[in-house]
């Protein structure tokens, strides 16, 4: 579990985060949604320690991350897996070498153990035969799966995903959504996904946090999201025709029951 306790962050006179508190639960896919500039990226960077909050603190399973010294934070970071928006693979390394990289950097495993672990992670994302390829030889969806394999290589307790479906076609996006959801349950990780993609929210989320003007102004699940009740949230979620149709369909089903 990750908890944010009354986080404030300003840059000059601009208040980016104002009294933000949140709970991201273990074994669940916790989505953070909101418009560009709403503060969700700064909130995520505060959570992983890339930005220091002006007030408040972040805790990982009860451990006060914000108060920790550099060495202690480093130990927590080894428990964190990251899936970046652009996959962030090393072009000069093979797929397998990309997955092995964090193990070589941060683990004490032997060379044989590292190779075995990397192979197991690639098999988990159904890329066991792609280890010798280079990222440029992989499709966008394959690159995302390599990114996931690398993210879980250290057997993390926490997984952060930044726009995991960016640039993917809808069918491939569903594959990535399902994979993130499956490994979250399998590894019992606390997974945090930052996304604009409402299809992904409806496909994979367990909990949803809506950030607006530097505050979390709504929390709930998919069914609660469709019922609305918050004007800013409704303006964001139901901006597309597809989401309006999903809501209407959900309401009609409720009427029938």
Secondary structure as UniProt FT lines:
FT   STRAND          2..11
FT   TURN            12..13
FT   STRAND          14..24
FT   TURN            26..27
FT   STRAND          29..33
FT   TURN            36..37
FT   HELIX           40..48
FT   STRAND          55..60
FT   TURN            61..62
FT   STRAND          63..64
FT   TURN            66..67
FT   HELIX           70..77
FT   TURN            78..79
FT   STRAND          80..83
FT   TURN            85..86
FT   TURN            91..92
FT   HELIX           95..106
FT   HELIX           111..124
FT   TURN            125..126
FT   TURN            128..129
FT   TURN            131..132
FT   HELIX           135..137
FT   HELIX           140..151
FT   TURN            152..154
FT   STRAND          158..162
FT   TURN            164..167
FT   HELIX           170..187
FT   STRAND          190..194
FT   HELIX           198..204
FT   STRAND          207..212
FT   TURN            213..214
FT   STRAND          215..220
FT   HELIX           222..227
FT   HELIX           231..237
FT   TURN            238..239
FT   HELIX           241..256
//
